[in-house]
Amino acid sequence: MRREQVQSEALRSIGYDPDERVLEVEFESGDVYRYRDVPPELHARLMAAGSHGEFFVAHVRNAGFDYEQVE
C-alpha cells in the first residue's frame, strides 16, 4: 500500500485503501500496522487533523478496530 508522509512526532506515514477500508500507519519507530474496516471519512479526518498523532490516538488506536502489525 502506498503511504503519504506526514508531519508528526509519532507517525511517519499513512496510507489508505478505500476499497478494502484498510488504514496503514507507519510509526516513527518503523513499525507498520494495518487497521481494518476504517471508514473513508475517518481517514480524511485523520489526514486533515492538526495533530495526526493525537487524532490517531483518540479516534483510531482506542476505537476498537481490528489491526495487525505488518512490518
KETORDO-319008 format. One line per 2 residues: for each residue x, y, z of C-alpha. Coordinates in steps of 0.25 Angstrom, whole numbers, plus 5000, padded with zeros to 4 digits. Layout:
// KETORDO-319008
X/Y/Z; ...
//
This chain:
// KETORDO-319008
5000/5000/5000; 5005/5014/4997
5007/5023/5009; 5007/5038/5009
5018/5044/5018; 5012/5053/5030
5018/5063/5039; 5016/5057/5053
5025/5053/5065; 5019/5039/5066
5015/5036/5052; 5024/5035/5039
5013/5032/5028; 4999/5028/5026
4992/5020/5015; 4978/5016/5012
4971/5006/5003; 4957/5011/5001
4952/4998/4994; 4957/4989/5006
4955/5000/5016; 4969/4998/5022
4977/5009/5028; 4992/5006/5029
5000/5014/5039; 5015/5015/5040
5021/5020/5053; 5034/5027/5055
5039/5014/5061; 5038/5008/5047
5027/4999/5052; 5015/4998/5042
5001/4994/5046; 4988/4992/5038
4974/4995/5043; 4962/4988/5037
4948/4994/5034; 4952/5008/5035
4942/5018/5029; 4948/5027/5018
4942/5039/5025; 4951/5035/5037
4963/5034/5028; 4960/5048/5022
4959/5054/5036; 4972/5048/5041
4979/5054/5029; 4973/5067/5031
4976/5067/5046; 4985/5078/5052
4992/5067/5060; 4992/5054/5053
4997/5046/5065; 4986/5052/5075
4975/5049/5065; 4980/5035/5063
4981/5032/5078; 4967/5038/5080
4960/5032/5068; 4967/5020/5063
4976/5013/5073; 4966/5013/5084
4954/5011/5075; 4953/4996/5075
4958/4994/5061; 4964/4980/5057
4978/4982/5054; 4991/4975/5051
5006/4978/5051; 5011/4976/5036
5026/4981/5038
//
